Amino acid sequence: MSGGREHEPERDRALEAAETLARWMDQRFLDPLLGLFLPGVGDMIGSAVGLYPVLLAWRRGAPKALLARMLLNLAADALGGSVPLVGDVWDFLFRAHARNLALLRSRSRGREVHGRVADTLIVAAAAVTFLAALAAPVVALIALVRAITR
């Protein structure tokens, strides 16, 4: 006999570790403090730590769209956090680690991770936005050249 433990669910230590990381990085503000006291390097450390839940989701068979969405959260956190001073406020507000943990929890069924249509739509919208951001300077340059050559 196991002393009443036979009906307890098995602990998911990997998910518990992801929860601990998210708590320290976002609720205890380690992520923004790293960015504040170690400009540039702190944001890279925060992003590197943030890869753990993404790796966990990947190991559990998460769809590529969900993994991309989690990586987008980390990219937005790193990009926003890289702006001097404003980035430190961004880090306090955006909380990529908590967002990714919520995605991982909401898509988990036991030790498997499943996606939703919303994940694909968000990744597609991010891709379109990214392409538009790349195209904007080119369009502006073409307009400038046309305006000068008239």
Number of C-alpha atoms within 10 A of each C-alpha: 5 6 5 7 9 9 7 7 7 9 8 10 9 13 18 11 13 23 19 13 21 27 17 15 24 21 15 13 16 19 29 26 19 20 26 21 11 13 18 16 14 21 27 18 15 24 20 11 18 26 17 19 24 25 13 18 28 16 12 15 15 20 16 16 19 27 24 18 22 25 19 18 21 26 14 16 26 23 14 18 28 22 15 13 12 11 21 22 16 19 29 20 13 18 22 27 31 21 16 28 23 14 21 25 15 12 17 16 10 10 13 14 21 16 19 11 9 12 19 17 13 16 20 15 12 15 13 12 12 12 11 13 11 11 12 12 11 12 12 11 12 12 12 11 11 10 9 8 7 5
